[in-house]
Amino acid sequence: MWQLALKQIRHDSSRSTLTAFAISAAIAMILVLRGFEQGLYVQSESVVLDRGGQLILTQSGISNFLAVRSSLPQLTRSEVEAVKGVKEAHPITGFWAIYGPEGNKSPLLLLVYDSLGGPTHLIEGNPIQHAHDIVVDIGLSKRFNLKPGDPLVISDFEFSISGVTSGSSALFSSFAYVSYDGMIDLFLESEIAPDISTFPLLSFLIVELKKGEDSTVVSNRIEQQVSAVDVFLPEILAQHDKELGEELFGPIMNVLIIISYVIGMLVIGLIIYSDVSLRRRNFAVMKALGFKLSRIASGVMAQTFLLVLFAYPFGVLLAYLTGKVIELNMPVYLIHMTDFDGLLKVLAGVSFMTVMGSLLPLRMIADTDPVIAFQVE
């Protein structure tokens, strides 16, 4: 069966190549969609993990870094630094703003930091040195053609771009980094000044521990002595943000991925249906020679499986290249495809898709009359 399927592929190599390419495109579509979904979750986690420190403190009752409002009392920092084992507590604040001209506005998360928690992947320009400096993500830079030295106006307040960073985006939005001096100037000098009371001045604290201190022990001390905060390991808080992303985008992404599998199944089914239609005379000869329907169907399925196995590596390569093109032109999106378990899951899904697609032309094979083998063309 497998030898016959392989010989058939070799016999019509040009058609087999085109068929494999079509299957590769269907596989690539599935992988890109899944990579886009996984990229959302990776971005959500990296926002927290890139901030540094051994512990992150949030407002009591808040268990996320993204898409939530956390506001800590100003004296919390000194209270935390008085806890045994704490070396320093670094303040960080986050709030959303809108940037861009009319008709092309973009949500922008402003991360305000002092000594820790700023951009960690600077690819152009310099870190913040002055109050009106701002570091923007490459996604925002490419979308609005921004570069170091350019002005960036938020709510009628002008910042100066000092640098461009990468890996600072999540929830389809880019981030920008400013200092606390810059935030205060923005609040006092811009048109949002009347609403200053609605913005938190301290959202989170990033805690560095003294050498040799156990993070769990110090975490318990902080929880006991500072009632205004909840304490998280960065990995735990990052996991919470990933779960938030799954809750927000998981349902729609699952629907899209299921649709991509259905499309792939139909593509394979149509390809096999077309191939069977062209080879009806061959199947008639096989029936006339006594081949059972199950044997013929197994041969068709084996041929399809071989084509899928040949096509899968090229589908992965095509998906990888497609993902890189998307990231290059729209850096706010991440196509994450380095998950080996994910690739195996897609391969299993494609195998199921192949089985289902191979069932579509079985009726044509069953209805093929052996008499066709003796008809003169």
QUIBEL-V277530 format. One record per helix or strand. SS is the DSSP state (H for helix, E for strand). FROM is the first residue (numbers start at 1). TO is the last residue. If there is no record, write none. Layout:
BEGIN
<<SS	FROM	TO> <SS	FROM	TO>>
END
This chain:
BEGIN
<<H	2	11> <H	13	49> <E	55	59> <H	76	81> <E	86	99> <E	106	113> <E	122	125> <E	133	137> <H	138	144> <E	151	154> <E	157	165> <E	169	170> <E	173	179> <H	180	189> <H	193	198> <E	204	209> <H	215	225> <E	229	232> <H	234	278> <H	280	288> <H	293	329> <H	340	359> <H	362	367> <H	370	374>>
END
